[in-house]
Amino acid sequence: MADAAPTEIRKLFILLVGYEIIRKSGCIRGEQPHIVLAVPICCYLMETARGFVLYDTGLSSEGLDDPVAARARYVNATFPLPPVVLPEHELLPQLAKLGVAPGDITEIVLSHAHGDHTGHLRDFRNARITIQRQEYEAAMADRGRVNFADYSDPSITWNIVDGDMALMPGLDLVLTRGHQPGHQSAVIRLERDGVKILTGDVADLLENFERELIGGAMDDPAALASIRRLNAIARETGGELIPLHDPLFVQRARLAPDHYA
Ligand SMILES: [Zn+2]
């Protein structure tokens, strides 16, 4: 991950594709549950020497306009209200504004299989979908989960991987278990802007990384180890953590159509 190594990543776009309403105790364990946050849902488009790559695909807005169905599907002890996807958050129109059609996306990397990261998968017909084996197996075993339909399509071309790997020069995938069995983050090298670390759901807020505190996790020690690992990569590379669900970060991020290069 040395900065001098060649990179095939030309541009990185942050796409804001919706919001979730979550108790802060869902983001940071032990925080007061009556503090409620609207946290962004983001996904990321990379323009590369080998075509367009997406890291995560956001949340499908299908069914959100039916309040009864949306409550039944999304509301639980952590999320007091359903998610919000406004017309300006919709993923496909945002890609179209960048001149990118769904068929132009040839690689998708999934951080993990939760519904706010795997929407619209069926629309990307030409993409190979890279997922960690532990995540793939857990997702396929748990067919009742939200948005299973988005990744159950038999025509999906899966690229099932085991552990850390370089997907292409300048794009490294890092196994960061804890939130889910096979969660993965991405370390991106850019010529001008340096190293950007897509945390995915290792933790929701920059505060998690600064204080080294976990949030929602199925394996607490692994989740803490993953927070510390991404902090170490940031230190070693001089890279910047790009949190996917941080409501403060998103307000100062370069959002699409602006980008990092
Ligand atoms: Zn998430």
Residues whose N, C-alpha, C, O or C-beta is under 5 A from the ligand:
A	BS01	ZN	D116 D201
